[in-house]
Amino acid sequence: MSPHPSPQPGDRPYAGLRLMHVHAHPDDESSKGAASTARYVAQGAQVHVATCTGGERGSILNPKMERPDILENITEVRRQEMERARDILGITQHWLGFVDSGWPEGDPKPPLPEGCFGLVPLEEAAAPLVRLIREVKPHVLTTYDERGGYPHPDHIMCHKVAVEAFEAAADPERYPELGEPWSVSKLYYHHSFNRRRMEALHEAMLAHGLESPWAERLKDWKPEPEWDARITTKVECSAFFGVRDQALLAHATQIDPDGHWFAIPRELQAEVWPTEDYELVVNRVGEVGPEVDLFAGLLPLDPAPTTETTEEDA
C-alpha cells in the first residue's frame, strides 16, 4: 500500500483546518506548493495566502507578454493574474502592501531602491502579517527557508517576516493593538526545488529519450546532502498537478507556456516525484520528524472564520 494515498472524491478530512502560505510576490503561490494547496482545498481545508509585495519590479518572463501596454500597467496586470490564480486554487488572499525590491544586477550589486520591501525595518514589516495571522488563525504556516528559496531580496525578507510574525502573533506582549494572540501550531519551509527531485526528473527524461530542461542547471548545482536531509514532509499531490499548472498559466507575465515549467510531461512527474516537499521547523503539537501531511497531529479546533479578500491590508 502506498504511504501517500491519493485523495478520493468527497473526502473532507481537513474541514475546519486552516493553512497559510506567506509569499513574496504574486505567482509564488502557484510555483511553490500549489498542488498541495489544491489538494487541501479539495479536502476541506481553508487555505489563505499572504502576498508581501505586488511584484511591481518583476521582469516580464514570458516573451509573448512583452508589450508596451503590459509594461505600463504591470501592477494592475499582476493583480489580475493573482485574482485568476486565486480562483483556480480556491484560496483566499491578502496583499500585505509592500513594494517589490526588484532583482539587483551587477557586481557589486547596486543598493536596493528606497522604500522597497527589502529595506523595511523587520518589526514594521511583520506587523501586517501578525494582524493577519490573528484574524485568520491558521493552524499551519509555510514560507521560504533562510536562503529565500533563491537569493531574491524579497524572498529573504519574506522568510524573516514570516518567522518573526509566527513567533510574535502568539505573544500577548507583542503588537497588542493587532488583535488577540494566536499560536500557529506548525511552521514549514518550502523545499520542492531540491536537487534530488530535479536530478530524478532529469534522469527520467533522458531514460525516455527526451531532452531535459534541467541539464545545464544540474551541471552547476552541487549536491548538498545535508540540505536535502532537512526535508521532513512529503505531501502526495500528483492528482492536483493539473490545477497547479493552470494556476501557473494564470500568471502570464511570469510563466512562458513553452518554457521549462511545462517541459516535463505531467504523467512522468507523477510517476517519478508525486510529492511537494517541506521542512517542518516548529511543531507545537508534537515532534519534528518524517511526515506525509502538513496537518499531521492536528484536528479541527474551531469553525473557520470568514476572511474577505481585500485590495490592501497594509
C-alpha distance (Angstrom), angle and dihedral (degrees) to the residues before:
residue distance angle dihedral
M1 . . .
S2 3.81 . .
P3 3.83 115.5 .
H4 3.82 86.3 -141.2
P5 3.82 105.6 55.9
S6 3.79 113.8 -163.4
P7 3.82 114.7 -116.2
Q8 3.78 113.8 -105.7
P9 3.82 125.8 -139.0
G10 3.77 110.6 -89.0
D11 3.81 95.0 22.7
R12 3.83 110.4 134.7
P13 3.80 104.1 167.4
Y14 3.81 92.5 144.8
A15 3.81 98.3 55.3
G16 3.79 107.5 139.8
L17 3.79 94.8 21.5
R18 3.79 122.2 113.2
L19 3.79 131.0 -151.8
M20 3.81 125.6 -170.2
H21 3.80 125.6 -163.9
V22 3.81 118.1 -163.4
H23 3.81 111.9 -154.3
A24 3.78 135.9 174.8
H25 3.82 101.5 -137.8
P26 3.79 141.8 11.5
D27 3.85 105.6 -87.3
D28 3.83 94.1 38.7
E29 3.80 90.3 90.4
S30 3.81 88.2 58.3
S31 3.81 98.5 43.0
K32 3.82 96.3 45.4
G33 3.78 121.7 49.8
A34 3.81 97.5 -19.5
A35 3.80 96.1 134.9
S36 3.80 93.2 51.5
T37 3.81 88.1 45.1
A38 3.80 90.0 54.6
R39 3.80 91.1 47.1
Y40 3.79 93.3 52.9
V41 3.81 92.6 46.2
A42 3.81 90.4 50.5
Q43 3.80 89.3 51.2
G44 3.78 96.0 52.0
A45 3.80 107.0 -89.5
Q46 3.79 123.1 131.8
V47 3.80 109.5 -126.0
H48 3.78 119.3 -164.8
V49 3.80 126.6 -174.5
A50 3.79 125.0 -153.2
T51 3.81 109.6 -158.0
C52 3.80 111.1 -162.5
T53 3.81 99.6 -161.7
G54 3.78 139.2 17.3
G55 3.80 94.7 -120.9
E56 3.81 89.3 -118.6
R57 3.80 94.7 153.7
G58 3.78 96.9 40.8
S59 3.79 118.2 125.3
I60 3.79 120.8 -116.1
L61 3.80 102.0 -109.9
N62 3.79 98.4 -179.2
P63 3.82 109.5 76.6
K64 3.80 90.5 -154.1
M65 3.82 88.8 65.0
E66 3.80 97.2 50.7
R67 3.78 95.5 113.5
P68 3.83 130.7 133.5
D69 3.81 92.8 -118.9
I70 3.80 90.6 54.6
L71 3.80 93.9 47.2
E72 3.80 92.3 48.9
N73 3.80 92.9 51.8
I74 3.80 101.6 31.2
T75 3.80 94.8 134.1
E76 3.80 94.1 55.3
V77 3.80 92.5 39.4
R78 3.79 91.3 55.3
R79 3.81 91.0 48.4
Q80 3.79 89.8 53.1
E81 3.80 90.4 48.7
M82 3.79 89.4 51.7
E83 3.80 90.8 51.3
R84 3.80 90.9 54.6
A85 3.81 93.3 47.1
R86 3.79 90.1 46.8
D87 3.80 91.0 55.1
I88 3.80 92.7 46.8
L89 3.80 93.0 51.4
G90 3.80 94.5 41.4
I91 3.79 93.8 -128.1
T92 3.79 136.4 136.0
Q93 3.78 119.5 -128.9
H94 3.80 145.6 -169.9
W95 3.79 130.3 -160.2
L96 3.80 108.8 -136.2
G97 3.80 88.8 -154.6
F98 3.81 104.9 -123.5
V99 3.80 125.3 138.4
D100 3.81 121.4 -112.0
S101 3.81 113.2 -105.0
G102 3.80 94.6 -149.3
W103 3.79 125.5 -139.9
P104 3.83 109.3 -70.8
E105 3.80 112.0 -138.4
G106 3.78 129.4 -164.8
D107 3.79 140.6 56.4
P108 2.91 107.4 -68.7
K109 3.80 94.6 25.0
P110 3.82 115.1 -122.5
P111 3.81 121.2 -113.2
L112 3.78 116.6 -84.4
P113 3.81 114.9 -99.0
E114 3.78 116.4 -90.5
G115 3.79 114.5 -94.7
C116 3.80 95.8 17.4
F117 3.81 125.1 138.9
G118 3.79 93.7 -104.9
L119 3.81 91.3 61.8
V120 3.81 99.9 45.6
P121 3.83 111.9 114.0
L122 3.81 108.5 -103.0
E123 3.81 96.6 -121.5
E124 3.80 90.4 52.3
A125 3.81 93.6 43.8
A126 3.81 92.8 50.6
A127 3.82 95.2 51.1
P128 3.83 99.7 83.1
L129 3.79 90.4 46.5
V130 3.82 91.7 49.9
R131 3.80 88.5 53.0
L132 3.81 91.8 47.5
I133 3.82 92.9 48.9
R134 3.79 90.1 51.6
E135 3.82 90.5 49.5
V136 3.80 99.3 44.5
K137 3.82 95.7 34.1
P138 3.82 97.7 -152.7
H139 3.78 119.3 -163.6
V140 3.82 91.6 -154.0
L141 3.81 130.5 32.1
T142 3.81 127.7 -168.8
T143 3.78 132.3 -169.1
Y144 3.81 140.7 143.0
D145 3.79 128.2 -60.4
E146 3.80 121.3 -106.4
R147 3.81 90.4 -83.4
G148 3.79 89.4 58.0
G149 3.79 89.3 -119.9
Y150 3.79 82.8 -80.8
P151 3.81 125.6 12.3
H152 3.81 100.6 -93.3
P153 3.83 106.6 141.4
D154 3.82 91.1 -128.6
H155 3.79 91.8 52.4
I156 3.78 92.5 50.2
M157 3.80 90.2 46.8
C158 3.81 90.1 47.2
H159 3.81 89.3 56.1
K160 3.80 91.5 50.8
V161 3.79 93.3 46.5
A162 3.81 94.1 47.4
V163 3.80 94.1 49.2
E164 3.79 91.4 45.8
A165 3.81 93.1 48.6
F166 3.82 92.1 45.0
E167 3.80 89.2 59.9
A168 3.80 98.5 35.3
A169 3.81 96.0 49.3
A170 3.81 89.7 64.3
D171 3.80 94.8 48.6
P172 3.83 114.3 89.7
E173 3.80 90.3 -159.8
R174 3.79 94.1 58.0
Y175 3.80 122.7 76.2
P176 3.83 92.3 -10.6
E177 3.81 90.0 172.9
L178 3.82 91.5 61.9
G179 3.80 99.7 70.6
E180 3.77 140.5 -82.1
P181 3.82 115.3 -35.0
W182 3.78 118.2 -94.6
S183 3.79 124.5 -167.9
V184 3.81 112.3 -148.6
S185 3.79 107.2 -145.2
K186 3.81 100.1 -144.4
L187 3.81 138.2 22.3
Y188 3.82 122.6 -160.3
Y189 3.79 137.2 -177.9
H190 3.82 121.3 -144.5
H191 3.82 114.1 -114.3
S192 3.80 104.2 164.8
F193 3.80 92.9 118.2
N194 3.77 93.7 66.9
R195 3.78 126.2 143.5
R196 3.79 96.3 -120.2
R197 3.80 91.3 56.9
M198 3.79 93.7 47.7
E199 3.80 91.3 46.0
A200 3.82 91.3 51.3
L201 3.81 91.8 49.8
H202 3.81 91.0 45.3
E203 3.80 92.8 52.4
A204 3.80 91.7 46.2
M205 3.80 91.1 53.3
L206 3.80 91.3 51.2
A207 3.81 91.2 46.5
H208 3.82 88.6 56.8
G209 3.79 92.4 48.4
L210 3.79 93.0 -107.8
E211 3.79 130.2 134.1
S212 3.79 111.5 -106.7
P213 3.81 119.6 -135.9
W214 3.81 88.9 -152.7
A215 3.81 99.0 58.7
E216 3.81 97.3 101.0
R217 3.80 95.2 37.8
L218 3.79 92.9 53.2
K219 3.81 92.0 53.4
D220 3.82 89.7 67.2
W221 3.81 97.9 31.9
K222 3.77 106.5 95.8
P223 3.81 117.7 -152.3
E224 3.80 113.1 -99.1
P225 3.81 105.9 -170.7
E226 3.80 93.2 172.0
W227 3.80 91.0 52.4
D228 3.80 92.8 46.5
A229 3.80 89.6 49.6
R230 3.80 88.9 64.2
I231 3.81 90.2 75.6
T232 3.80 107.9 105.9
T233 3.79 104.1 161.1
K234 3.80 129.9 52.8
V235 3.80 113.7 -175.4
E236 3.82 114.8 -160.0
C237 3.79 105.7 -136.1
S238 3.81 107.1 142.7
A239 3.81 90.9 126.2
F240 3.81 86.4 67.4
F241 3.81 99.9 47.4
G242 3.81 87.5 104.1
V243 3.81 91.5 56.4
R244 3.81 89.0 48.3
D245 3.80 90.5 53.0
Q246 3.80 92.7 49.5
A247 3.81 90.1 50.9
L248 3.79 89.9 50.0
L249 3.80 91.8 51.1
A250 3.80 89.6 52.7
H251 3.81 86.8 69.8
A252 3.78 92.1 67.8
T253 3.81 96.2 166.6
Q254 3.80 91.2 55.7
I255 3.80 104.9 34.6
D256 3.80 123.8 61.1
P257 3.81 107.5 -153.1
D258 3.81 87.9 -150.1
G259 3.80 93.7 48.1
H260 3.78 136.7 94.0
W261 3.83 94.8 -74.0
F262 3.80 90.2 75.8
A263 3.81 101.7 28.3
I264 3.81 94.3 101.0
P265 3.82 114.4 68.7
R266 3.78 111.7 -111.9
E267 3.80 91.8 -129.6
L268 3.80 90.3 56.0
Q269 3.79 91.3 49.7
A270 3.79 90.4 51.7
E271 3.80 91.4 50.2
V272 3.81 97.6 44.9
W273 3.81 103.6 34.1
P274 3.82 113.9 6.3
T275 3.82 95.2 169.4
E276 3.78 141.7 77.8
D277 3.77 110.6 -137.7
Y278 3.79 132.4 -137.0
E279 3.78 141.6 174.1
L280 3.81 116.2 -129.2
V281 3.80 104.0 -140.8
V282 3.81 104.0 168.1
N283 3.79 125.6 20.9
R284 3.79 115.5 -179.6
V285 3.81 92.5 177.9
G286 3.79 102.0 49.8
E287 3.78 148.0 -28.2
V288 3.80 127.4 -32.6
G289 3.79 104.2 -115.5
P290 3.82 146.9 114.7
E291 3.82 113.4 -35.7
V292 3.79 141.4 164.7
D293 3.81 96.7 -156.3
L294 3.82 134.4 54.2
F295 3.80 87.9 -145.4
A296 3.82 95.0 51.3
G297 3.81 108.9 144.1
L298 3.80 94.6 17.1
L299 3.79 133.6 109.0
P300 3.81 129.3 -174.4
L301 3.79 106.8 -74.5
D302 3.79 104.3 -177.7
P303 3.81 141.2 -16.7
A304 3.79 114.3 -66.0
P305 3.82 111.7 -103.2
T306 3.77 119.5 -124.5
T307 3.80 109.8 -104.8
E308 3.78 119.3 -171.9
T309 3.80 120.3 -153.8
T310 3.78 110.0 -116.4
E311 3.75 132.5 -165.3
E312 3.79 92.4 -129.3
D313 3.77 134.9 10.7
A314 3.75 101.4 172.8
